[in-house]
Amino acid sequence: MKFVVIIPARYASSRFPGKALADIAGKPMVVRVAERARRSGAAEVLIATDHAAIAEAAGRHGFAAVMTRRSHASGTDRIAEVAARRRDPAHRIIVNVQGDEPLIEPALIRKVAETLAYHRAADMATACHPIRGAAEFANPNVVKVVLDRDGYALYFSRAAIPYAREAFAGGVRRVPAGLPAYRHLGIYAYRAAFLRTFTRLAPVAIERSEALEQLRALAHGHRIAVTVTRRAPHPGVDTPADLRRVRRLFP
């Protein structure tokens, strides 16, 4: 199985402008992400950016960068531009690894690609891991996913789903044993043909309300296969405080 990793890295992050270039143990964060992606066994690792300084940093450390438009609303749209310009074949698997995940597990990247390759009925693949704590389950910043019996996503939400009616009657104080509560991890694999389709899909109300672009695919009838990893994810970087925490954890 061959797959390509594309890392979307825009400069103007709302909470942390320029974070793609933040130093982690002597290298820019986006380069650290690319190094992890290269270890996944990807045939290629590309950085898709809207800023010359990010492209220059990628090249300085041996990674190819593609300049893209600044107007993209999401990382998926940025990756779709790159795939269209490269004229990737329809069946090519492209993995979207976020540029603020410098500790992402290379094995997880490969597993998401393999999940899409295995599930021929899926247009996308992603990942999740079990939620054990009530605070995490109730946190709207933690995206949850509910799966069907074959491992396809039924719905993604910031709400506490699935909702255990009896156990949560007095509030979400604990996650009851046996509740299939999963935290969605923000990594995606697509076939190149579906990337072209996705950019033409009309946004939907649930996507806007939840601020979750993957709901657009579900609402239009496309299937998303989900792999379950038992390992909790390493923290990403959304704020300067997150960066300080990651620097302490970096090997």
Backbone as CSV, one residue per row, in Angstrom:
resi,resn,N_x,N_y,N_z,CA_x,CA_y,CA_z,C_x,C_y,C_z
1,MET,0.836,-1.196,0.000,0.000,0.000,0.000,0.872,1.246,0.000
2,LYS,0.644,2.123,-0.981,1.348,3.402,-1.031,0.394,4.515,-0.625
3,PHE,0.887,5.427,0.151,0.082,6.583,0.519,0.981,7.806,0.630
4,VAL,0.363,8.968,0.535,1.051,10.247,0.608,0.542,10.994,1.832
5,VAL,1.431,11.652,2.547,1.034,12.528,3.651,1.170,13.972,3.187
6,ILE,0.115,14.745,3.391,0.169,16.189,3.147,-0.167,16.887,4.454
7,ILE,0.700,17.799,4.852,0.550,18.519,6.123,0.129,19.955,5.823
8,PRO,-1.126,20.323,6.112,-1.536,21.712,5.900,-0.976,22.594,7.016
9,ALA,-0.332,23.685,6.636,0.322,24.543,7.636,0.142,26.004,7.234
10,ARG,-0.928,26.618,7.725,-1.111,28.036,7.439,-0.426,28.864,8.515
11,TYR,-0.131,30.088,8.185,0.598,30.950,9.111,-0.329,31.631,10.111
12,ALA,-1.490,32.059,9.654,-2.335,32.948,10.463,-3.287,32.193,11.376
13,SER,-2.764,31.385,12.271,-3.610,30.722,13.260,-4.251,31.761,14.174
14,SER,-5.550,31.614,14.434,-6.263,32.629,15.217,-5.763,32.717,16.652
15,ARG,-5.425,31.565,17.246,-4.991,31.572,18.650,-3.479,31.647,18.815
16,PHE,-2.735,31.317,17.741,-1.282,31.251,17.870,-0.661,31.502,16.490
17,PRO,-0.647,32.757,16.035,-0.087,33.057,14.710,1.369,32.598,14.601
18,GLY,1.689,32.013,13.474,3.062,31.582,13.218,3.488,30.335,13.952
19,LYS,2.544,29.591,14.521,2.940,28.450,15.357,3.641,27.357,14.567
20,ALA,3.395,27.286,13.250,4.066,26.266,12.442,5.580,26.410,12.488
21,LEU,6.048,27.628,12.768,7.488,27.896,12.815,8.040,27.903,14.241
22,ALA,7.196,27.633,15.228,7.651,27.625,16.626,8.739,26.582,16.826
23,ASP,9.776,26.947,17.542,10.916,26.058,17.732,10.601,24.936,18.721
24,ILE,10.921,23.713,18.316,10.849,22.553,19.205,12.168,21.806,19.075
25,ALA,12.984,21.893,20.098,14.281,21.210,20.125,15.118,21.524,18.889
26,GLY,15.109,22.796,18.492,15.991,23.235,17.424,15.435,23.188,16.017
27,LYS,14.193,22.758,15.854,13.589,22.720,14.524,12.167,23.282,14.586
28,PRO,11.669,23.851,13.465,10.287,24.343,13.447,9.291,23.205,13.684
29,MET,8.173,23.544,14.316,7.177,22.528,14.646,6.707,21.758,13.415
30,VAL,6.464,22.446,12.299,5.966,21.749,11.118,6.994,20.740,10.602
31,VAL,8.261,21.010,10.791,9.301,20.053,10.401,9.268,18.834,11.323
32,ARG,9.047,19.064,12.611,8.914,17.938,13.543,7.746,17.035,13.150
33,VAL,6.639,17.652,12.714,5.494,16.859,12.261,5.880,16.048,11.021
34,ALA,6.562,16.697,10.088,6.965,16.014,8.853,7.915,14.858,9.139
35,GLU,8.791,15.021,10.108,9.700,13.932,10.469,8.923,12.725,10.976
36,ARG,7.901,12.963,11.789,7.078,11.851,12.283,6.332,11.194,11.117
37,ALA,5.833,12.028,10.201,5.104,11.490,9.055,6.006,10.632,8.175
38,ARG,7.250,11.050,7.994,8.181,10.278,7.170,8.406,8.892,7.758
39,ARG,8.397,8.784,9.084,8.607,7.501,9.744,7.413,6.563,9.618
40,SER,6.287,7.062,9.097,5.096,6.229,8.931,5.205,5.287,7.739
41,GLY,6.185,5.505,6.891,6.303,4.710,5.683,5.623,5.335,4.487
42,ALA,5.220,6.592,4.598,4.585,7.283,3.478,5.532,7.375,2.288
43,ALA,4.971,7.237,1.079,5.776,7.345,-0.130,6.294,8.764,-0.316
44,GLU,5.503,9.757,0.107,5.898,11.155,0.040,5.342,11.886,1.251
45,VAL,6.043,12.932,1.668,5.552,13.834,2.709,5.683,15.249,2.164
46,LEU,4.561,15.946,2.062,4.533,17.307,1.540,3.959,18.247,2.580
47,ILE,4.410,19.489,2.570,3.859,20.528,3.433,3.124,21.525,2.548
48,ALA,1.830,21.703,2.800,1.004,22.625,2.031,0.818,23.900,2.848
49,THR,1.297,25.012,2.355,1.315,26.235,3.153,0.913,27.452,2.331
50,ASP,0.625,28.527,3.040,0.285,29.806,2.396,1.335,30.874,2.689
51,HIS,2.483,30.458,3.242,3.465,31.443,3.703,4.873,31.029,3.270
52,ALA,5.587,31.975,2.702,6.915,31.675,2.161,7.889,31.224,3.238
53,ALA,7.783,31.763,4.463,8.717,31.384,5.523,8.553,29.915,5.910
54,ILE,7.321,29.421,5.875,7.087,28.006,6.188,7.653,27.128,5.079
55,ALA,7.445,27.535,3.828,7.994,26.772,2.709,9.520,26.752,2.757
56,GLU,10.119,27.882,3.113,11.579,27.952,3.188,12.104,27.052,4.297
57,ALA,11.435,27.048,5.439,11.856,26.202,6.551,11.759,24.725,6.175
58,ALA,10.692,24.357,5.458,10.542,22.966,5.017,11.701,22.569,4.108
59,GLY,11.995,23.401,3.133,13.072,23.087,2.208,14.424,23.002,2.883
60,ARG,14.653,23.872,3.848,15.927,23.878,4.569,16.167,22.561,5.294
61,HIS,15.081,21.896,5.684,15.200,20.633,6.419,14.879,19.413,5.550
62,GLY,14.864,19.604,4.236,14.744,18.464,3.339,13.338,18.004,3.016
63,PHE,12.340,18.859,3.215,10.959,18.490,2.907,10.411,19.387,1.801
64,ALA,9.634,18.790,0.921,9.009,19.541,-0.165,7.819,20.324,0.368
65,ALA,7.658,21.548,-0.127,6.523,22.383,0.252,5.807,22.850,-1.011
66,VAL,4.493,23.013,-0.904,3.671,23.505,-2.008,2.953,24.758,-1.527
67,MET,3.106,25.850,-2.247,2.411,27.081,-1.897,0.957,26.989,-2.358
68,THR,0.042,27.354,-1.477,-1.388,27.282,-1.763,-2.040,28.630,-1.472
69,ARG,-3.300,28.745,-1.856,-4.033,29.984,-1.631,-4.240,30.232,-0.136
70,ARG,-4.337,31.476,0.256,-4.576,31.823,1.656,-6.040,31.729,2.042
71,SER,-6.917,31.648,1.065,-8.356,31.767,1.324,-9.032,30.480,1.764
72,HIS,-8.294,29.381,1.871,-8.929,28.104,2.210,-9.553,28.145,3.600
73,ALA,-10.761,27.589,3.685,-11.476,27.569,4.964,-11.022,26.432,5.862
74,SER,-10.401,25.402,5.292,-10.015,24.247,6.096,-8.754,23.611,5.523
75,GLY,-8.146,22.751,6.344,-6.992,22.002,5.884,-7.343,21.063,4.743
76,THR,-8.553,20.503,4.754,-8.977,19.621,3.673,-9.003,20.359,2.343
77,ASP,-9.505,21.589,2.346,-9.535,22.377,1.121,-8.119,22.663,0.619
78,ARG,-7.209,22.910,1.541,-5.821,23.183,1.154,-5.184,21.936,0.535
79,ILE,-5.443,20.793,1.136,-4.909,19.541,0.606,-5.530,19.216,-0.750
80,ALA,-6.824,19.502,-0.909,-7.489,19.247,-2.183,-6.852,20.064,-3.302
81,GLU,-6.444,21.297,-3.014,-5.765,22.105,-4.025,-4.463,21.431,-4.467
82,VAL,-3.709,20.929,-3.489,-2.433,20.276,-3.808,-2.678,19.019,-4.644
83,ALA,-3.646,18.212,-4.242,-3.929,16.973,-4.971,-4.359,17.263,-6.403
84,ALA,-5.169,18.310,-6.586,-5.628,18.665,-7.926,-4.455,19.130,-8.795
85,ARG,-3.569,19.915,-8.225,-2.432,20.417,-8.991,-1.457,19.295,-9.338
86,ARG,-1.343,18.304,-8.454,-0.452,17.163,-8.712,-1.079,16.146,-9.663
87,ARG,-2.400,16.241,-9.836,-3.136,15.274,-10.653,-2.929,13.852,-10.134
88,ASP,-3.070,13.727,-8.819,-2.955,12.392,-8.222,-4.016,11.470,-8.799
89,PRO,-3.681,10.202,-9.047,-4.692,9.266,-9.553,-5.840,9.115,-8.565
90,ALA,-7.008,8.749,-9.084,-8.229,8.730,-8.275,-8.105,7.867,-7.036
91,HIS,-7.370,6.747,-7.134,-7.302,5.790,-6.029,-6.230,6.144,-5.003
92,ARG,-5.378,7.125,-5.288,-4.270,7.461,-4.391,-4.788,7.843,-3.004
93,ILE,-4.221,7.247,-1.960,-4.606,7.570,-0.582,-3.738,8.710,-0.084
94,ILE,-4.399,9.751,0.392,-3.726,10.943,0.899,-4.124,11.133,2.355
95,VAL,-3.142,11.227,3.227,-3.396,11.384,4.661,-3.137,12.827,5.061
96,ASN,-4.106,13.406,5.733,-4.035,14.768,6.253,-3.534,14.694,7.699
97,VAL,-2.284,15.095,7.908,-1.712,15.158,9.251,-1.599,16.621,9.637
98,GLN,-2.246,17.011,10.706,-2.269,18.411,11.088,-0.869,18.899,11.454
99,GLY,-0.595,20.147,11.090,0.728,20.708,11.296,1.050,21.105,12.708
100,ASP,0.136,20.857,13.644,0.389,21.202,15.046,0.406,19.955,15.931
101,GLU,0.796,18.806,15.334,0.856,17.538,16.072,2.288,16.985,16.043
102,PRO,3.237,17.648,16.703,4.644,17.221,16.595,4.966,15.905,17.282
103,LEU,4.027,15.370,18.068,4.257,14.097,18.746,3.358,12.980,18.209
104,ILE,2.754,13.195,17.057,1.854,12.180,16.508,2.617,10.883,16.266
105,GLU,1.964,9.766,16.531,2.586,8.464,16.364,2.646,8.085,14.881
106,PRO,3.825,7.798,14.346,3.903,7.355,12.950,3.024,6.141,12.655
107,ALA,2.919,5.220,13.610,2.087,4.025,13.399,0.622,4.390,13.214
108,LEU,0.157,5.451,13.881,-1.232,5.873,13.736,-1.470,6.415,12.325
109,ILE,-0.523,7.159,11.802,-0.658,7.690,10.440,-0.836,6.541,9.454
110,ARG,0.031,5.548,9.585,-0.061,4.404,8.670,-1.365,3.634,8.874
111,LYS,-1.800,3.486,10.115,-3.020,2.729,10.398,-4.240,3.383,9.764
112,VAL,-4.304,4.707,9.790,-5.442,5.399,9.182,-5.444,5.175,7.669
113,ALA,-4.268,5.215,7.054,-4.181,4.922,5.618,-4.623,3.493,5.331
114,GLU,-4.181,2.549,6.147,-4.564,1.147,5.961,-6.062,0.943,6.150
115,THR,-6.653,1.681,7.083,-8.091,1.568,7.331,-8.883,1.959,6.095
116,LEU,-8.465,3.033,5.423,-9.161,3.434,4.203,-8.946,2.404,3.102
117,ALA,-7.735,1.886,2.981,-7.462,0.880,1.950,-8.320,-0.368,2.155
118,TYR,-8.547,-0.752,3.406,-9.303,-1.958,3.720,-10.801,-1.757,3.508
119,HIS,-11.306,-0.590,3.874,-12.748,-0.331,3.786,-13.060,0.293,2.418
120,ARG,-13.329,-0.563,1.455,-13.539,-0.089,0.091,-14.793,0.777,-0.034
121,ALA,-15.752,0.612,0.871,-16.989,1.400,0.790,-16.821,2.797,1.380
122,ALA,-15.678,3.064,2.013,-15.460,4.363,2.655,-14.813,5.342,1.689
123,ASP,-15.137,6.615,1.863,-14.495,7.691,1.113,-13.423,8.377,1.951
124,MET,-13.534,8.223,3.259,-12.587,8.809,4.190,-12.290,7.801,5.295
125,ALA,-11.197,8.027,6.012,-10.913,7.270,7.234,-10.362,8.233,8.263
126,THR,-10.538,7.880,9.524,-10.019,8.691,10.622,-9.769,7.773,11.818
127,ALA,-9.568,8.347,13.000,-9.216,7.537,14.167,-9.901,8.076,15.418
128,CYS,-9.957,7.217,16.435,-10.500,7.624,17.728,-9.860,6.775,18.809
129,HIS,-10.069,7.165,20.066,-9.617,6.333,21.183,-10.640,6.412,22.298
130,PRO,-10.706,5.392,23.164,-11.718,5.366,24.222,-11.560,6.516,25.208
131,ILE,-12.695,7.028,25.644,-12.739,8.053,26.689,-13.041,7.360,28.010
132,ARG,-12.240,7.642,29.021,-12.435,7.040,30.343,-12.954,8.039,31.377
133,GLY,-12.578,9.314,31.236,-12.903,10.295,32.266,-14.128,11.127,31.944
134,ALA,-14.911,11.453,32.972,-16.142,12.221,32.788,-15.854,13.642,32.314
135,ALA,-14.784,14.258,32.808,-14.475,15.637,32.413,-14.178,15.710,30.920
136,GLU,-13.431,14.751,30.420,-13.121,14.717,28.990,-14.390,14.476,28.174
137,PHE,-15.238,13.584,28.651,-16.460,13.246,27.936,-17.406,14.442,27.844
138,ALA,-17.454,15.254,28.895,-18.374,16.392,28.929,-17.797,17.641,28.276
139,ASN,-16.514,17.639,27.946,-15.837,18.827,27.420,-16.225,19.066,25.956
140,PRO,-16.824,20.226,25.632,-17.211,20.473,24.236,-16.030,20.665,23.295
141,ASN,-14.847,20.883,23.839,-13.658,20.984,22.993,-13.120,19.610,22.590
142,VAL,-13.656,18.568,23.192,-13.302,17.194,22.838,-14.396,16.665,21.912
143,VAL,-14.022,16.347,20.693,-14.998,15.862,19.717,-15.196,14.360,19.917
144,LYS,-16.452,13.965,20.002,-16.797,12.559,20.180,-17.307,11.963,18.867
145,VAL,-17.177,10.651,18.725,-17.697,9.958,17.546,-18.409,8.696,17.996
146,VAL,-19.519,8.394,17.344,-20.274,7.165,17.576,-20.131,6.300,16.326
147,LEU,-19.849,5.016,16.536,-19.570,4.099,15.432,-20.690,3.081,15.245
148,ASP,-20.833,2.603,14.006,-21.741,1.479,13.784,-20.992,0.174,14.017
149,ARG,-21.659,-0.934,13.833,-21.057,-2.232,14.172,-19.896,-2.610,13.253
150,ASP,-19.798,-1.965,12.096,-18.719,-2.263,11.155,-17.575,-1.261,11.216
151,GLY,-17.630,-0.347,12.167,-16.548,0.606,12.332,-16.656,1.857,11.488
152,TYR,-17.840,2.147,10.983,-18.067,3.389,10.255,-18.677,4.431,11.195
153,ALA,-18.368,5.693,10.947,-18.884,6.764,11.796,-20.376,6.982,11.553
154,LEU,-21.138,7.044,12.635,-22.542,7.425,12.561,-22.700,8.929,12.729
155,TYR,-21.922,9.498,13.665,-22.020,10.945,13.916,-20.819,11.399,14.730
156,PHE,-20.439,12.656,14.523,-19.421,13.329,15.331,-20.086,14.497,16.046
157,SER,-19.680,14.753,17.281,-20.298,15.848,18.019,-19.396,16.342,19.138
158,ARG,-19.628,17.596,19.495,-18.974,18.147,20.687,-19.764,17.812,21.952
159,ALA,-20.972,17.327,21.760,-21.808,16.918,22.891,-21.356,15.556,23.418
160,ALA,-21.852,15.211,24.607,-21.517,13.927,25.235,-22.370,12.834,24.603
161,ILE,-21.826,12.185,23.572,-22.549,11.101,22.903,-21.665,9.871,22.855
162,PRO,-22.248,8.661,22.958,-23.663,8.382,23.203,-24.039,8.728,24.642
163,TYR,-25.261,9.178,24.829,-25.715,9.656,26.129,-26.342,8.514,26.923
164,ALA,-25.752,8.212,28.071,-26.270,7.139,28.933,-27.385,7.709,29.807
165,ARG,-28.620,7.497,29.415,-29.743,8.177,30.051,-29.806,7.948,31.556
166,GLU,-29.703,6.707,31.997,-29.824,6.419,33.424,-28.596,6.890,34.193
167,ALA,-27.409,6.602,33.673,-26.179,6.951,34.390,-25.982,8.462,34.492
168,PHE,-26.488,9.209,33.500,-26.266,10.651,33.473,-27.472,11.445,33.973
169,ALA,-28.421,10.778,34.611,-29.631,11.464,35.074,-29.308,12.623,36.005
170,GLY,-28.265,12.471,36.810,-27.877,13.539,37.726,-26.677,14.334,37.253
171,GLY,-26.338,14.195,35.978,-25.167,14.873,35.429,-24.092,13.873,35.044
172,VAL,-23.159,14.331,34.220,-22.076,13.462,33.760,-20.971,13.455,34.810
173,ARG,-21.042,12.469,35.731,-20.055,12.372,36.812,-19.045,11.266,36.573
174,ARG,-19.423,10.290,35.777,-18.502,9.213,35.416,-18.972,8.595,34.116
175,VAL,-18.050,7.948,33.415,-18.398,7.238,32.189,-18.680,5.791,32.582
176,PRO,-19.911,5.329,32.430,-20.239,3.970,32.884,-19.503,2.911,32.083
177,ALA,-19.187,1.806,32.734,-18.515,0.685,32.073,-19.364,0.197,30.910
178,GLY,-18.711,-0.062,29.801,-19.407,-0.578,28.636,-19.939,0.472,27.687
179,LEU,-19.940,1.739,28.081,-20.412,2.787,27.176,-19.360,3.001,26.078
180,PRO,-19.713,2.870,24.801,-18.729,3.054,23.725,-18.464,4.532,23.456
181,ALA,-17.746,5.154,24.390,-17.432,6.579,24.294,-16.053,6.743,23.670
182,TYR,-15.975,7.467,22.555,-14.724,7.610,21.836,-14.422,9.077,21.538
183,ARG,-13.167,9.422,21.710,-12.689,10.754,21.332,-12.152,10.700,19.904
184,HIS,-12.640,11.590,19.076,-12.160,11.646,17.702,-10.779,12.292,17.660
185,LEU,-9.906,11.720,16.858,-8.573,12.272,16.646,-8.543,12.929,15.269
186,GLY,-7.984,14.119,15.204,-8.055,14.928,13.990,-7.062,14.544,12.913
187,ILE,-7.121,13.333,12.439,-6.303,12.862,11.330,-7.243,12.202,10.337
188,TYR,-7.025,12.449,9.045,-7.921,11.914,8.026,-7.125,11.309,6.880
189,ALA,-7.693,10.295,6.267,-7.200,9.787,4.985,-8.335,9.893,3.976
190,TYR,-7.985,10.235,2.754,-8.969,10.348,1.674,-8.394,9.681,0.423
191,ARG,-9.280,9.263,-0.455,-8.856,8.960,-1.810,-8.854,10.266,-2.598
192,ALA,-7.911,10.385,-3.527,-7.770,11.651,-4.250,-9.068,12.042,-4.950
193,ALA,-9.791,11.070,-5.477,-11.052,11.370,-6.164,-12.056,12.005,-5.216
194,PHE,-12.091,11.534,-3.960,-13.050,12.110,-3.023,-12.670,13.529,-2.621
195,LEU,-11.394,13.851,-2.584,-11.002,15.230,-2.282,-11.617,16.187,-3.294
196,ARG,-11.623,15.793,-4.550,-12.244,16.641,-5.573,-13.742,16.751,-5.330
197,THR,-14.358,15.641,-4.907,-15.791,15.665,-4.615,-16.091,16.543,-3.409
198,PHE,-15.288,16.418,-2.363,-15.563,17.122,-1.113,-15.605,18.634,-1.312
199,THR,-14.717,19.162,-2.129,-14.676,20.621,-2.315,-15.911,21.140,-3.031
200,ARG,-16.675,20.244,-3.656,-17.899,20.669,-4.354,-19.161,20.435,-3.526
201,LEU,-19.021,19.810,-2.357,-20.191,19.563,-1.513,-20.627,20.855,-0.821
202,ALA,-21.921,21.065,-0.778,-22.440,22.258,-0.102,-22.326,22.102,1.411
203,PRO,-21.877,23.133,2.121,-21.877,23.080,3.590,-23.289,22.829,4.112
204,VAL,-23.380,22.194,5.286,-24.675,21.845,5.861,-24.812,22.448,7.257
205,ALA,-26.047,22.503,7.742,-26.329,23.162,9.009,-25.606,22.505,10.184
206,ILE,-25.568,21.160,10.219,-24.923,20.503,11.362,-23.419,20.768,11.370
207,GLU,-22.824,20.876,10.196,-21.400,21.200,10.106,-21.131,22.587,10.683
208,ARG,-21.968,23.548,10.315,-21.779,24.913,10.816,-22.037,24.985,12.315
209,SER,-23.049,24.281,12.797,-23.402,24.344,14.212,-22.329,23.715,15.096
210,GLU,-21.827,22.561,14.681,-20.821,21.850,15.473,-19.398,22.330,15.169
211,ALA,-19.228,23.055,14.040,-17.904,23.468,13.562,-17.020,22.245,13.331
212,LEU,-17.587,21.261,12.609,-16.892,20.007,12.300,-17.098,19.702,10.816
213,GLU,-16.047,19.877,10.012,-16.198,19.748,8.569,-16.511,18.322,8.128
214,GLN,-16.118,17.304,8.927,-16.383,15.933,8.513,-17.885,15.625,8.463
215,LEU,-18.691,16.426,9.167,-20.134,16.220,9.120,-20.703,16.531,7.738
216,ARG,-20.003,17.342,6.956,-20.448,17.610,5.587,-20.426,16.322,4.773
217,ALA,-19.360,15.553,4.941,-19.270,14.293,4.207,-20.392,13.346,4.619
218,LEU,-20.635,13.194,5.931,-21.695,12.299,6.391,-23.063,12.762,5.907
219,ALA,-23.307,14.068,5.968,-24.617,14.588,5.591,-24.920,14.351,4.120
220,HIS,-23.894,14.264,3.296,-24.083,14.025,1.866,-23.991,12.536,1.506
221,GLY,-23.982,11.670,2.536,-24.059,10.240,2.289,-22.742,9.523,2.094
222,HIS,-21.618,10.183,2.386,-20.315,9.541,2.245,-19.925,8.862,3.557
223,ARG,-19.261,7.731,3.453,-18.950,6.938,4.633,-17.524,7.202,5.109
224,ILE,-17.372,7.207,6.433,-16.075,7.453,7.064,-15.736,6.254,7.934
225,ALA,-14.681,5.528,7.589,-14.218,4.398,8.393,-13.346,4.913,9.525
226,VAL,-13.479,4.300,10.694,-12.779,4.785,11.885,-11.981,3.653,12.522
227,THR,-10.689,3.877,12.725,-9.875,2.920,13.456,-9.798,3.340,14.915
228,VAL,-9.885,2.372,15.811,-9.839,2.640,17.253,-8.444,2.314,17.761
229,THR,-7.776,3.300,18.330,-6.484,3.077,18.945,-6.645,3.108,20.456
230,ARG,-5.965,2.230,21.134,-6.097,2.171,22.583,-5.180,3.159,23.289
231,ARG,-4.248,3.748,22.535,-3.302,4.688,23.136,-3.860,6.105,23.073
232,ALA,-3.860,6.790,24.191,-4.300,8.183,24.216,-3.335,9.025,23.393
233,PRO,-3.847,10.018,22.681,-2.973,10.822,21.823,-2.079,11.752,22.626
234,HIS,-0.920,12.053,22.060,-0.087,13.096,22.632,-0.746,14.452,22.362
235,PRO,-0.490,15.449,23.200,-1.145,16.742,23.008,-0.649,17.455,21.764
236,GLY,-1.571,18.162,21.089,-1.219,19.035,19.988,-0.909,20.426,20.524
237,VAL,-0.695,21.359,19.606,-0.310,22.715,19.994,-1.331,23.706,19.435
238,ASP,-2.152,24.253,20.312,-3.103,25.298,19.937,-2.723,26.652,20.511
239,THR,-1.980,26.657,21.606,-1.651,27.889,22.319,-0.180,27.868,22.736
240,PRO,0.368,29.013,23.125,1.737,29.018,23.657,1.909,28.105,24.866
241,ALA,0.885,27.973,25.695,0.973,27.067,26.843,1.111,25.618,26.379
242,ASP,0.387,25.261,25.325,0.524,23.914,24.758,1.948,23.687,24.257
243,LEU,2.522,24.712,23.646,3.883,24.586,23.117,4.876,24.310,24.237
244,ARG,4.728,25.002,25.337,5.635,24.768,26.484,5.499,23.342,26.990
245,ARG,4.292,22.824,27.013,4.075,21.446,27.488,4.704,20.444,26.522
246,VAL,4.546,20.659,25.221,5.110,19.748,24.229,6.635,19.789,24.280
247,ARG,7.200,20.965,24.479,8.668,21.062,24.564,9.198,20.209,25.711
248,ARG,8.467,20.162,26.811,8.911,19.342,27.943,8.812,17.853,27.629
249,LEU,7.855,17.472,26.783,7.648,16.064,26.464,8.510,15.576,25.325
250,PHE,9.054,16.519,24.541,9.739,16.102,23.327,10.999,15.322,23.645
251,PRO,11.201,14.185,22.948,12.369,13.336,23.255,13.679,14.003,22.846
